[in-house]
Amino acid sequence: MLEMMDIGINNAVAFTISGKITEQDMTLVLDASKEKIERYGSIVILEKIESFNGVELAAIFEEFRYLREVGMSNMRKVAILTDKTWIEHIVRIEDKLFSGIDMQCFAMDEETAAVEFLKA
């Protein structure tokens, strides 16, 4: 399940993940991303991961379609709130692979710091 959040940043796409990400969840986030990119030119992303139980295959296809159409060059920063160390390791690798996007992990109780990181 995925729930959209408002963090007070106009060009932010922010959401909470709990459980499995469905095609409908992915479409919701990707549509919000497209809209914000069209409106502001670039986006920042906040992901709050309460729990993660995988991703539906159809959701992965939706993401690939989005990346083919829109790409990643419009993403400036990504902040991930998590208490899972394995997610932190993945984010460190992604931060190196996608050098044009500044990615950082924050503890679940550091949402204010994550939002400040996205604003800076």
Residue pairs with C-beta under 8 A, 6 or more apart in sequence:
1 17
1 18
1 19
1 20
1 22
1 25
2 15
2 16
2 17
2 21
2 22
2 25
2 26
2 28
2 29
3 15
3 16
3 18
4 14
4 15
4 28
4 29
4 32
5 14
5 15
5 16
5 46
5 48
6 14
7 14
7 46
7 115
7 118
8 115
9 44
9 115
9 118
9 119
10 36
10 40
11 36
11 39
11 40
11 41
11 42
11 43
11 44
12 36
12 43
12 44
12 45
12 46
12 118
13 29
13 32
13 33
13 36
13 43
13 44
13 45
13 46
14 45
14 46
14 47
14 48
15 28
15 29
15 46
15 47
15 48
16 48
16 49
16 50
17 47
17 48
17 49
17 50
17 51
17 52
18 50
18 51
19 51
19 52
19 53
20 53
20 54
20 55
20 56
21 52
21 54
21 55
21 56
21 59
22 56
22 58
22 59
23 56
23 58
23 59
23 61
23 62
25 59
26 55
26 56
26 59
26 60
26 62
26 63
27 62
30 62
30 63
30 66
33 43
33 45
33 66
33 70
34 66
34 70
36 43
37 43
37 70
37 74
41 74
42 74
42 75
42 76
43 74
43 75
43 76
44 75
44 76
44 77
44 78
44 79
44 118
45 75
45 77
45 78
45 79
45 118
46 78
46 79
46 80
46 81
46 114
46 115
46 118
47 78
47 79
47 80
47 81
47 82
48 81
48 82
48 108
48 111
49 80
49 81
49 82
49 84
49 87
50 108
52 84
52 87
72 98
72 100
72 101
73 100
75 100
75 101
76 101
76 102
77 101
77 102
77 103
77 104
77 117
77 118
78 91
78 101
78 102
78 103
78 104
79 103
79 104
79 105
79 106
79 114
79 115
79 117
79 118
80 87
80 88
80 91
80 103
80 104
80 105
80 106
80 114
81 105
81 106
81 107
81 108
81 110
81 111
81 114
82 88
82 105
82 106
82 107
82 108
83 107
83 108
87 105
88 105
91 103
91 104
91 105
92 105
94 103
95 101
95 102
95 103
95 104
104 114
104 117
106 113
106 114
106 117
